[in-house]
């Protein structure tokens, strides 16, 4: 059985004429257009192999209940959709399955069923959150067992992956980064620009800029050397790296005259070319090249989700080119950097996955069993020494080497990778990278591919969902909202606003002629950390009334210099 789940604002359908002669004529009342609002639409195609009605219905009902619960749907619309499969069951069996599923679901939901065997007019509007479009396949194997949607994992995985985002204290329910991005005016996705290509507003761009500045400054302190490399390259470069052979379907390919180019999916080949521009000595290593890189991945449209999965993204990318005897120390240094970054960003609720190759998959992976055995053994040794608790996942490695992936779940419980570290012994050989050792012999370096904060867009999605938009002061697009009590206080507000701006504190003014409570409510909805009100008393005493986000009552009589010092300390220390 193939099933497509759509969480919709509305669906309209109207039977036109029979598609199958065997179906009964509809009563006149059922031939009229029907509209259902706020529903989970279940488009189904019952297939030949779905012979065990009881089992297939049970699994279908289980899936519907699961998704309906996650999206809070109270109405279910069953919509027969033969286009999902070219291996359809008989109409009689399909009707039987749908009738039985409807009977079960009516116990918990309001169920509406579109007529079977009719051509229909169809109009619907799908919601814009990550679970609004999902597809499932339900199979019965040769032993008559239902094939589960997910591969069973070990007990450690079950324990670790129970981690799910929870709402911050005082907040009921969770919004996705799509909803928060809209409500807080941070980013949009435009049809005329294209799916998976978010446009950041000035506020959203501020968050992005602050994260990337923080990462750049921290990496420079730790000895990273920053590069700037092209957004595209000729096919020849990707042939050397192996991306063309193992990753081409995920790349955007361009024909330019007689040459073939591609937008870069990774930075590593470019930085390897920089490494090779002159001879290297063992004394030069480790060499740590870093870049805030704009990258491109040709993601399928059904996989695109807000800022979580996009087609163009920015990665805090780096490649540590080192001697084999330096690998362990450098890997530990990477883990320390990631730990520091996660602490400052407030990233929690993650678990570690040791991602290994699948020796049977010759298309996805470089076919060098000896190299894979050596690199995976090396990574396992480092992870065990670091006492990191991890799960192992076969078939999740990069095409050239094993990975340590930091995994998380979003507000809907969907798993994704936030940050990744890889050990690579393959590409140094492909690019013929070398250095002269102490004995003057040519040796091959080892490379650590790593990101310290992951893709900026995905990190922003995580932070928005984790904090429900209430970002720490240093990341907040607007750090202080200044409100005048009356027009008499506008000059004092303006004077203090300029003082804050001179200290590089991001502010907004609200001098509208509406009530102060209304202004405060607007500022609170925008999750602004500090709201300052200046009235006659504050003007006379040269003080402030300060309302801190999350605290119900304002504090009065706060000295201006005290407030400025405290907020600057918060920003500096990234509290």
C-alpha positions as CSV (number, residue, x, y, z in Angstrom):
1,X,0.0,0.0,0.0
2,X,1.2,3.5,-0.9
3,X,-0.1,6.3,1.3
4,X,0.4,10.1,1.0
5,X,-0.5,12.2,4.1
6,X,-1.3,15.9,3.6
7,X,-2.1,18.2,6.5
8,X,-4.3,20.8,4.9
9,X,-6.0,24.1,5.6
10,X,-8.8,22.9,3.3
11,X,-9.6,20.2,0.7
12,X,-12.4,20.5,-1.9
13,X,-13.5,17.7,-4.1
14,X,-16.4,17.0,-6.5
15,X,-17.2,13.8,-8.3
16,X,-17.5,14.2,-12.1
17,X,-18.1,10.8,-13.7
18,X,-17.3,7.2,-13.2
19,X,-13.8,6.0,-13.8
20,X,-14.9,2.4,-13.2
21,X,-18.1,0.9,-14.6
22,X,-18.4,-1.6,-11.7
23,X,-18.9,1.1,-9.0
24,X,-22.4,2.1,-7.9
25,X,-24.0,5.3,-9.0
26,X,-23.7,8.0,-6.3
27,X,-26.8,9.6,-4.8
28,X,-27.3,13.2,-5.9
29,X,-26.3,14.6,-2.5
30,X,-22.9,12.9,-2.8
31,X,-22.3,14.4,-6.3
32,X,-22.1,17.9,-4.9
33,X,-18.7,19.6,-4.1
34,X,-17.5,18.9,-0.6
35,X,-15.2,21.1,1.4
36,X,-13.4,20.0,4.6
37,X,-11.2,22.4,6.6
38,X,-8.3,21.7,9.0
39,X,-7.9,18.0,8.1
40,X,-5.4,15.2,7.6
41,X,-5.9,14.0,4.0
42,X,-5.0,10.3,3.6
43,X,-4.4,9.5,-0.1
44,X,-4.3,5.8,-0.6
45,X,-3.5,3.2,-3.3
46,X,-4.2,-0.4,-2.2
47,X,-1.9,-2.8,-4.0
48,X,-2.0,-6.4,-5.2
49,X,0.3,-7.6,-2.4
50,X,-2.0,-6.2,0.3
51,X,-3.9,-9.4,0.5
52,X,-4.2,-9.7,4.2
53,X,-6.9,-7.1,4.9
54,X,-6.7,-7.3,8.7
55,X,-3.0,-6.7,8.8
56,X,-2.8,-4.0,6.2
57,X,-5.8,-2.1,7.8
58,X,-4.2,-2.3,11.3
59,X,-1.0,-0.9,10.0
60,X,-2.7,1.8,8.0
61,X,-4.8,2.8,11.0
62,X,-1.7,2.9,13.2
63,X,0.0,5.3,10.8
64,X,-3.0,7.6,10.5
65,X,-3.4,7.8,14.3
66,X,0.3,8.5,14.7
67,X,0.5,11.4,12.2
68,X,-2.9,12.8,13.2
69,X,-1.8,13.0,16.8
70,X,1.4,14.8,15.9
71,X,-0.4,17.4,13.8
72,X,-3.4,17.6,16.1
73,X,-5.9,16.7,13.4
74,X,-9.4,15.8,14.4
75,X,-10.8,15.2,10.8
76,X,-9.5,12.5,8.5
77,X,-10.3,12.6,4.8
78,X,-9.8,9.3,3.0
79,X,-9.1,10.0,-0.7
80,X,-8.5,7.0,-3.1
81,X,-5.6,8.0,-5.3
82,X,-4.6,5.3,-7.9
83,X,-1.8,7.4,-9.3
84,X,0.4,6.4,-6.3
85,X,1.0,2.9,-7.7
86,X,1.0,0.9,-10.9
87,X,0.4,-2.3,-9.1
88,X,-3.2,-1.8,-7.9
89,X,-5.4,-4.3,-6.1
90,X,-8.8,-5.1,-7.5
91,X,-11.4,-2.4,-6.9
92,X,-13.4,-4.7,-4.6
93,X,-10.4,-5.3,-2.3
94,X,-9.4,-1.7,-2.3
95,X,-12.9,-0.7,-1.2
96,X,-12.9,-3.4,1.5
97,X,-9.6,-2.1,2.9
98,X,-10.8,1.5,3.0
99,X,-14.1,0.6,4.5
100,X,-12.5,-1.4,7.3
101,X,-10.0,1.4,8.0
102,X,-12.8,4.0,8.0
103,X,-14.7,1.9,10.5
104,X,-11.8,1.7,12.9
105,X,-10.8,5.4,12.6
106,X,-14.4,6.6,13.2
107,X,-14.0,5.5,16.8
108,X,-11.5,8.4,17.3
109,X,-12.0,10.8,14.4
110,X,-14.5,12.6,12.2
111,X,-13.9,10.6,9.0
112,X,-14.9,11.9,5.5
113,X,-14.4,9.6,2.5
114,X,-14.1,10.7,-1.1
115,X,-16.0,8.5,-3.5
116,X,-14.1,5.5,-4.9
117,X,-13.9,4.9,-8.7
118,X,-14.8,8.4,-9.8
119,X,-13.0,11.1,-11.6
120,X,-13.0,14.1,-9.3
121,X,-12.2,17.8,-9.3
122,X,-9.6,18.4,-6.5
123,X,-8.4,21.6,-4.8
124,X,-6.4,21.7,-1.6
125,X,-4.1,23.9,0.4
126,X,-1.3,22.1,2.3
127,X,0.1,23.7,5.5
128,X,3.7,24.8,5.6
129,X,5.2,22.8,8.5
130,X,7.6,19.8,8.3
131,X,4.9,17.1,8.8
132,X,2.4,18.6,6.3
133,X,3.5,16.2,3.5
134,X,4.5,12.7,4.3
135,X,4.5,9.5,2.3
136,X,4.5,5.9,3.7
137,X,4.8,2.5,2.2
138,X,3.2,-0.5,4.0
139,X,4.2,-4.0,2.8
140,X,3.5,-7.6,3.7
141,X,6.6,-9.8,3.3
142,X,6.7,-13.4,2.0
143,X,6.1,-14.7,5.6
144,X,2.9,-12.6,5.9
145,X,4.5,-10.1,8.3
146,X,4.1,-6.4,8.0
147,X,7.4,-4.7,7.1
148,X,8.0,-1.9,9.5
149,X,8.6,1.7,8.3
150,X,11.8,2.0,10.3
151,X,14.7,-0.4,10.7
152,X,14.9,-1.7,14.2
153,X,17.9,-0.3,16.2
154,X,19.7,-1.5,19.3
155,X,18.6,-0.7,22.9
156,X,21.2,2.1,23.2
157,X,19.6,3.9,20.2
158,X,16.1,3.5,21.6
159,X,17.3,5.0,24.9
160,X,19.2,7.9,23.3
161,X,16.7,8.8,20.6
162,X,13.9,9.2,23.1
163,X,15.3,12.7,23.4
164,X,12.8,15.2,21.9
165,X,12.4,18.9,22.0
166,X,10.3,20.1,24.9
167,X,8.6,23.5,25.2
168,X,10.5,26.1,27.4
169,X,8.9,26.7,30.8
170,X,5.6,28.5,30.6
171,X,5.0,27.8,26.9
172,X,2.3,25.4,25.8
173,X,2.9,23.5,22.6
174,X,5.7,24.0,20.1
175,X,5.9,25.9,16.9
176,X,8.1,24.8,14.0
177,X,10.9,27.1,12.7
178,X,8.6,27.8,9.7
179,X,5.9,29.2,11.9
180,X,8.4,31.1,14.1
181,X,10.2,32.4,11.0
182,X,6.9,33.9,9.8
183,X,5.7,35.2,13.2
184,X,9.0,36.9,14.0
185,X,9.7,38.1,10.5
186,X,13.0,36.2,10.1
187,X,12.8,34.6,6.7
188,X,10.5,33.7,3.8
189,X,10.4,31.2,1.0
190,X,9.2,32.6,-2.3
191,X,7.7,30.5,-5.1
192,X,9.2,32.9,-7.7
193,X,12.7,32.3,-6.1
194,X,12.3,28.6,-5.6
195,X,11.7,26.0,-2.9
196,X,14.6,25.3,-0.5
197,X,16.0,28.8,-1.1
198,X,15.1,30.9,2.0
199,X,15.4,34.7,1.9
200,X,16.5,36.1,5.3
201,X,15.0,39.4,6.3
202,X,17.3,41.9,8.1
203,X,16.3,40.4,11.4
204,X,17.0,36.8,10.3
205,X,20.2,37.9,8.6
206,X,21.3,39.3,12.0
207,X,21.0,35.9,13.7
208,X,22.9,34.3,10.8
209,X,25.7,36.9,10.9
210,X,26.1,36.7,14.7
211,X,26.5,32.9,14.6
212,X,29.0,33.1,11.8
213,X,31.0,35.9,13.4
214,X,31.2,33.9,16.6
215,X,32.4,30.8,14.8
216,X,35.0,32.7,12.8
217,X,36.4,34.5,15.8
218,X,36.6,31.4,17.8
219,X,38.3,29.3,15.1
220,X,40.9,32.1,14.4
221,X,41.8,32.0,18.1
222,X,42.3,28.2,17.7
223,X,44.7,28.4,14.8
224,X,42.4,28.0,11.9
225,X,43.4,29.7,8.6
226,X,40.5,31.1,6.6
227,X,40.2,30.6,2.9
228,X,37.8,31.9,0.3
229,X,37.0,29.6,-2.6
230,X,34.7,29.5,-5.6
231,X,31.0,28.5,-5.5
232,X,31.5,26.3,-8.6
233,X,34.1,24.2,-10.3
234,X,34.6,22.2,-13.5
235,X,33.5,18.6,-13.6
236,X,37.2,17.7,-13.6
237,X,37.7,18.7,-9.9
238,X,34.7,16.5,-8.8
239,X,36.0,13.6,-10.9
240,X,39.2,13.7,-8.9
241,X,37.4,13.9,-5.5
242,X,34.8,11.3,-6.4
243,X,31.8,13.5,-6.0
244,X,31.0,13.1,-9.7
245,X,31.0,9.3,-9.4
246,X,29.3,9.0,-6.0
247,X,27.4,12.2,-5.4
248,X,26.4,13.6,-8.8
249,X,22.6,13.1,-8.2
250,X,22.8,15.5,-5.3
251,X,24.6,18.2,-7.3
252,X,23.5,21.1,-9.5
253,X,25.2,20.6,-12.9
254,X,25.7,23.5,-15.3
255,X,26.7,23.4,-19.0
256,X,28.9,26.5,-19.8
257,X,29.9,26.5,-23.5
258,X,31.8,23.3,-24.1
259,X,32.5,22.7,-20.4
260,X,30.6,21.2,-17.6
261,X,30.5,22.9,-14.2
262,X,28.7,22.1,-10.9
263,X,27.9,24.2,-7.9
264,X,29.9,23.0,-5.0
265,X,28.3,20.5,-2.5
266,X,31.4,20.6,-0.3
267,X,34.5,22.8,0.2
268,X,37.1,20.0,0.6
269,X,38.3,19.7,-3.0
270,X,39.0,23.4,-3.2
271,X,41.0,23.5,0.0
272,X,43.0,20.4,-1.1
273,X,44.0,22.3,-4.2
274,X,45.2,25.2,-2.0
275,X,47.2,22.7,0.1
276,X,48.9,21.4,-3.0
277,X,50.0,24.8,-4.3
278,X,53.5,24.3,-2.8
279,X,55.6,21.5,-1.1
280,X,54.8,20.7,2.5
281,X,57.0,19.6,5.4
282,X,56.0,17.6,8.5
283,X,56.7,20.9,10.3
284,X,53.8,22.6,8.5
285,X,51.2,20.2,9.9
286,X,48.6,20.3,11.2
287,X,47.3,22.8,8.6
288,X,43.7,23.8,9.5
289,X,41.8,25.4,6.6
290,X,38.4,26.9,7.5
291,X,35.7,28.7,5.6
292,X,32.1,29.9,6.1
293,X,31.1,28.2,2.9
294,X,28.0,28.6,0.8
295,X,27.1,25.1,-0.5
296,X,24.4,23.6,-2.7
297,X,22.6,20.2,-2.5
298,X,20.0,19.1,-5.0
299,X,17.5,18.0,-2.4
300,X,14.2,16.4,-3.5
301,X,11.3,18.8,-3.2
302,X,9.5,16.4,-0.8
303,X,12.4,16.6,1.7
304,X,12.6,20.4,1.9
305,X,11.6,21.7,5.3
306,X,11.9,25.4,6.4
307,X,15.5,26.1,7.4
308,X,16.1,22.5,8.4
309,X,16.6,21.1,4.9
310,X,17.4,23.5,2.0
311,X,19.1,23.6,-1.4
312,X,21.5,26.4,-0.6
313,X,23.1,26.6,2.9
314,X,26.0,28.0,4.8
315,X,28.4,25.7,6.6
316,X,31.1,26.4,9.1
317,X,33.4,24.0,7.2
318,X,37.0,23.1,7.9
319,X,39.6,20.5,7.0
320,X,42.5,19.6,9.3
321,X,45.3,18.2,7.3
322,X,47.6,16.4,9.7
323,X,50.2,13.6,10.1
324,X,48.8,10.2,11.3
325,X,50.5,10.7,14.7
326,X,48.6,14.0,15.1
327,X,45.2,12.6,14.3
328,X,44.0,11.7,17.8
329,X,45.0,15.0,19.3
330,X,43.5,17.0,16.5
331,X,40.2,15.0,16.7
332,X,40.0,15.7,20.4
333,X,40.6,19.4,19.7
334,X,37.7,19.3,17.3
335,X,35.5,17.7,19.9
336,X,36.5,20.3,22.4
337,X,35.6,23.1,20.0
338,X,32.2,21.5,19.2
339,X,31.5,21.2,22.9
340,X,32.4,24.9,23.5
341,X,30.2,26.0,20.6
342,X,27.2,23.8,21.8
343,X,27.5,25.3,25.2
344,X,27.5,28.9,23.9
345,X,24.6,28.2,21.5
346,X,22.7,26.3,24.1
347,X,22.5,23.1,22.0
348,X,21.4,20.2,24.1
349,X,19.2,17.1,23.5
350,X,21.7,15.5,21.0
351,X,23.2,12.1,20.7
352,X,26.2,10.8,18.9
353,X,26.2,8.4,15.9
354,X,29.2,6.6,14.6
355,X,28.3,6.4,10.8
356,X,30.0,3.6,8.9
357,X,30.1,2.4,5.3
358,X,28.1,-0.3,3.8
359,X,30.5,-2.7,2.0
360,X,27.7,-3.9,-0.3
361,X,27.0,-0.5,-1.7
362,X,29.6,0.0,-4.4
363,X,27.9,3.0,-6.0
364,X,27.6,5.1,-2.8
365,X,31.1,4.4,-1.4
366,X,34.7,4.3,-2.6
367,X,35.5,0.7,-3.0
368,X,38.6,0.3,-0.8
369,X,37.9,-2.1,2.0
370,X,41.4,-1.8,3.5
371,X,41.1,2.0,3.8
372,X,37.6,1.7,5.3
373,X,38.7,-0.8,7.9
374,X,41.7,1.3,8.9
375,X,39.7,4.6,9.1
376,X,36.8,3.1,11.0
377,X,39.1,1.4,13.4
378,X,40.9,4.7,14.0
379,X,37.7,6.6,14.7
380,X,36.3,3.9,17.0
381,X,39.6,4.0,19.0
382,X,39.4,7.8,19.4
383,X,35.7,7.8,20.3
384,X,36.1,5.0,22.9
385,X,39.1,6.9,24.4
386,X,37.0,10.1,24.6
387,X,34.3,8.1,26.4
388,X,31.7,9.3,24.1
389,X,28.5,7.2,24.1
390,X,27.5,6.5,20.6
391,X,25.4,4.3,18.4
392,X,26.7,2.7,15.3
393,X,24.9,3.1,11.9
394,X,25.9,1.2,8.9
395,X,25.4,2.9,5.5
396,X,25.5,6.5,6.9
397,X,29.1,7.4,6.3
398,X,30.3,9.9,3.8
399,X,31.3,8.3,0.5
400,X,35.0,8.7,1.4
401,X,35.1,8.1,5.1
402,X,33.4,7.4,8.5
403,X,31.6,10.1,10.4
404,X,30.7,11.1,13.9
405,X,27.3,12.7,13.6
406,X,25.6,14.8,16.3
407,X,21.9,13.9,15.9
408,X,18.8,15.7,17.2
409,X,15.1,15.6,16.8
410,X,13.0,18.7,15.8
411,X,9.7,19.7,17.3
412,X,7.9,17.0,15.3
413,X,10.3,14.3,16.4
414,X,12.1,14.0,13.1
415,X,15.7,13.1,13.3
416,X,18.5,15.1,11.5
417,X,22.2,15.7,11.7
418,X,23.3,19.0,13.3
419,X,27.1,18.7,13.3
420,X,29.5,16.2,11.7
421,X,33.2,15.1,12.0
422,X,34.8,12.8,9.5
423,X,38.1,11.0,9.1
424,X,39.4,10.8,5.6
425,X,42.2,8.6,4.2
426,X,40.8,8.4,0.7
427,X,40.8,11.9,-0.7
428,X,44.4,12.7,0.3
429,X,45.3,9.8,-2.0
430,X,43.0,10.8,-4.8
431,X,44.5,14.3,-4.7
432,X,48.0,13.0,-4.3
433,X,48.5,15.1,-1.2
434,X,51.9,14.6,0.5
435,X,54.4,16.1,2.9
436,X,58.1,15.4,3.6
437,X,58.7,13.6,6.8
438,X,61.7,13.9,9.2
439,X,63.6,11.3,7.1
440,X,62.9,13.2,3.9
441,X,60.5,10.6,2.6
442,X,57.1,11.5,1.1
443,X,54.2,10.7,3.3
444,X,50.4,10.9,2.9
445,X,48.5,13.1,5.4
446,X,45.2,12.2,7.0
447,X,42.3,14.7,6.8
448,X,39.6,15.5,9.4
449,X,36.6,17.1,7.8
450,X,34.5,18.9,10.3
451,X,31.9,21.5,11.0
452,X,32.0,23.3,14.4
453,X,28.4,24.6,14.3
454,X,26.9,22.8,11.4
455,X,24.9,24.5,8.6
456,X,23.9,27.9,9.9
457,X,20.4,27.6,8.6
458,X,19.8,24.3,10.4
459,X,21.3,25.6,13.6
460,X,19.0,28.6,13.4
461,X,16.0,26.2,12.9
462,X,17.2,24.2,16.0
463,X,17.6,27.4,18.1
464,X,14.3,28.8,17.1
465,X,12.4,25.6,17.9
466,X,14.3,24.9,21.1
467,X,13.8,28.4,22.5
468,X,10.5,29.0,20.7
469,X,11.9,32.2,19.3
470,X,13.2,33.5,22.7
471,X,16.9,33.7,21.6
472,X,19.6,34.7,24.0
473,X,20.5,38.4,24.0
474,X,23.6,38.1,21.9
475,X,21.6,36.4,19.1
476,X,18.4,38.3,19.3
477,X,17.8,40.5,16.2
478,X,16.4,43.2,18.5
479,X,18.0,43.3,21.9
480,X,16.1,46.3,23.4
481,X,12.8,47.9,22.6
482,X,12.5,51.5,23.8
483,X,9.0,52.8,24.5
484,X,7.9,56.3,25.4
485,X,5.1,56.7,27.9
486,X,3.9,59.9,26.2
487,X,5.0,62.3,23.5
488,X,6.7,64.3,26.3
489,X,9.2,61.5,26.8
490,X,10.2,61.0,23.2
491,X,13.3,63.2,23.4
492,X,14.6,61.3,26.4
493,X,13.9,58.0,24.7
494,X,15.7,59.1,21.5
495,X,18.7,60.3,23.5
496,X,19.0,56.9,25.3
497,X,18.4,55.0,22.0
498,X,21.4,56.7,20.4
499,X,23.5,55.9,23.5
500,X,22.7,52.2,23.1
501,X,23.4,52.3,19.4
502,X,26.8,53.8,20.1
503,X,27.5,50.7,22.2
504,X,26.5,48.5,19.2
505,X,23.3,47.3,21.0
506,X,20.5,46.5,18.6
507,X,17.4,48.4,19.3
508,X,13.9,49.3,18.1
509,X,11.9,52.4,19.0
510,X,8.2,52.4,19.5
511,X,6.9,56.0,19.8
512,X,3.5,55.3,18.4
513,X,0.5,57.1,19.8
514,X,-1.1,53.9,21.3
515,X,-1.3,52.7,24.9
516,X,1.9,51.5,26.6
517,X,0.4,48.0,27.4
518,X,-0.3,47.6,23.7
519,X,3.3,48.5,22.8
520,X,4.6,46.1,25.5
521,X,2.4,43.3,24.2
522,X,3.8,43.8,20.7
523,X,7.4,43.7,22.0
524,X,6.7,40.5,24.0
525,X,5.2,38.8,20.9
526,X,8.4,39.5,19.1
527,X,10.4,37.8,21.9
528,X,12.6,40.9,22.6
529,X,14.8,40.3,25.6
530,X,14.5,43.8,27.2
531,X,11.7,46.4,27.1
532,X,12.5,49.8,28.4
533,X,9.8,52.4,29.2
534,X,10.7,56.0,29.8
535,X,8.0,58.2,31.4
536,X,7.9,61.5,33.3
537,X,9.4,59.9,36.4
538,X,12.2,58.2,34.5
539,X,12.9,61.4,32.6
540,X,13.1,63.5,35.8
541,X,15.3,61.0,37.7
542,X,17.4,60.0,34.6
543,X,16.5,56.3,35.2
544,X,14.8,53.5,33.3
545,X,11.9,51.1,33.8
546,X,13.2,47.8,32.6
547,X,11.1,44.7,31.8
548,X,13.2,41.6,31.2
549,X,11.7,38.8,29.0
550,X,10.2,36.1,31.1
551,X,9.8,38.3,34.2
552,X,6.3,39.5,34.8
553,X,7.0,42.8,36.5
554,X,9.3,45.6,35.4
555,X,12.1,47.0,37.6
556,X,12.0,50.7,38.2
557,X,14.8,53.2,39.0
558,X,17.5,51.4,37.0
559,X,20.5,53.6,36.2
560,X,21.3,53.9,32.5
561,X,25.0,53.1,33.0
562,X,24.1,50.0,35.0
563,X,21.8,48.7,32.4
564,X,24.3,49.2,29.6
565,X,27.1,47.5,31.5
566,X,24.9,44.5,32.4
567,X,23.6,44.0,28.8
568,X,27.1,44.4,27.3
569,X,28.3,41.7,29.8
570,X,25.5,39.4,28.7
571,X,26.3,39.9,25.0
572,X,30.1,39.5,25.6
573,X,29.7,36.3,27.6
574,X,26.9,35.0,25.3
575,X,24.7,34.2,28.2
